[in-house]
Amino acid sequence: MVRTIIQLHEEQAAALEQAASRRGVSKAALVREAVAILLARESGDAAVERALRAAGAGASGVHDLAERHDAYLAEQA
């Protein structure tokens, strides 16, 4: 990954912090997602844009689901 410094308006920074907290992810993850969506739109790739919008749309309430999905599936068996 490449480290990039950005400047946000105070309102944007506060909203980003709140969104990251609600979703249980880092601010950097949200910024990467937003950049991916923007670049998909710029490239005209509608399928990628739809997939990116759908990713993370639901809230499981489980903050480590991405890392422990196999364990959670095994618990249900």
C-alpha positions in Angstrom: 0.0 0.0 0.0 1.0 3.6 -0.5 0.6 6.1 2.3 -1.2 9.2 1.2 -2.0 12.3 3.3 -5.3 14.0 2.6 -7.0 17.1 4.1 -10.7 17.1 5.0 -13.0 19.8 6.1 -13.8 19.4 9.8 -17.4 18.3 9.0 -16.1 15.6 6.6 -13.6 14.3 9.2 -16.3 14.1 11.9 -18.7 12.3 9.5 -15.9 9.9 8.4 -15.1 9.1 12.0 -18.8 8.4 12.8 -19.2 6.2 9.7 -16.1 4.2 10.6 -17.3 3.8 14.1 -20.8 2.6 13.0 -19.3 0.1 10.6 -16.5 -1.0 12.9 -13.8 -0.3 10.4 -11.0 2.1 10.1 -11.3 5.5 8.5 -8.6 4.4 6.0 -10.8 1.4 4.9 -13.7 3.8 4.2 -11.5 6.1 2.2 -10.2 3.2 0.2 -13.7 2.0 -0.5 -14.8 5.5 -1.6 -11.8 5.8 -3.9 -12.6 2.4 -5.4 -16.2 3.5 -6.1 -15.1 6.8 -7.6 -12.6 5.0 -9.9 -15.1 2.4 -10.9 -17.5 5.3 -11.9 -14.7 7.0 -13.8 -13.9 3.8 -15.7 -17.6 3.3 -16.5 -17.5 -0.2 -15.0 -21.1 -0.4 -13.7 -20.7 -4.0 -12.4 -17.8 -3.1 -10.2 -19.6 -0.1 -8.9 -22.7 -2.2 -8.0 -20.5 -4.8 -6.3 -18.6 -2.2 -4.3 -21.9 -0.5 -3.1 -23.2 -3.9 -2.0 -20.0 -4.7 -0.1 -20.5 -3.9 3.6 -24.1 -2.9 3.1 -25.3 -5.2 5.8 -24.3 -5.0 9.4 -23.8 -8.3 11.1 -22.9 -6.8 14.4 -19.9 -9.1 14.5 -16.7 -7.0 14.2 -14.3 -9.9 13.4 -16.6 -11.7 10.9 -14.1 -11.2 8.0 -11.3 -12.8 9.9 -13.3 -15.6 11.7 -16.0 -16.5 9.1 -15.0 -20.2 9.1 -15.2 -20.4 12.9 -18.7 -18.8 12.8 -19.8 -21.2 10.1 -18.5 -24.2 12.1 -20.5 -23.0 15.1 -23.7 -23.2 13.1 -23.1 -26.8 11.9 
